[in-house]
Amino acid sequence: MIPVRYARYYLENAPSLTWLIFANSVAILVGIRFYVETMPDVSTFLWPFYTDSPVAVFFATLSLMALVPNLGKRLDEAPQNLALCYLHTIAFVWLVKYGIWTALALNLGFSQYFPEVWAYFGIILTHLGFVGEAYLMPHYGKTTRGALAAALGLMFVNDFIDYGLGLHPPLRYEPGLALPVLTVILSVLTVWLASRAFDRYDATATQH
């Protein structure tokens, strides 16, 4: 968990929250650029599952934007409702999964990427940053069993599209069996991490 003092600094102040949202928006565009050449070969309806990292950052950006009405207040006063539980949970799971997955995938194909400065070190470091951003979310969001189940379902659908349909992110090597198996394990692990990180949403408590 990110220490609360850092979460409050970045998420309770308009300048820092604005810059974080802006940085995420730029990251989405940079991420999409990686997929541009191959996207025409993929059905438009599958793009949300094909462009894994940009989608993760997109959900994170929506999650952060939900804090805008709360500026000037403490994080524990952030809006809470069932829809936001789903948003924050899915954003957390998508960020953590594809932050870790990227480092995993590049290291399974280590010789194809190392020691390139951007293709190896840059990509891994920026994607591991996803994990740090994800752990800001439990400071202002909550989850439910339904949100966790939905996140797990989306991860399994994504895994099937990636490996069952062969639409995984472009790699410099064939993923073989190891990467798909580890990806499915990662799907379960990230949902478990979300269940541990977030407090549970109580609709009755928010009504009082």
Summary of the structure (lengths in Angstrom):
residues: 208
radius of gyration: 17.3
end to end distance: 28.3
largest distance: 57.8
contacts: 644
relative contact order: 0.15
helix: 75%
strand: 2%
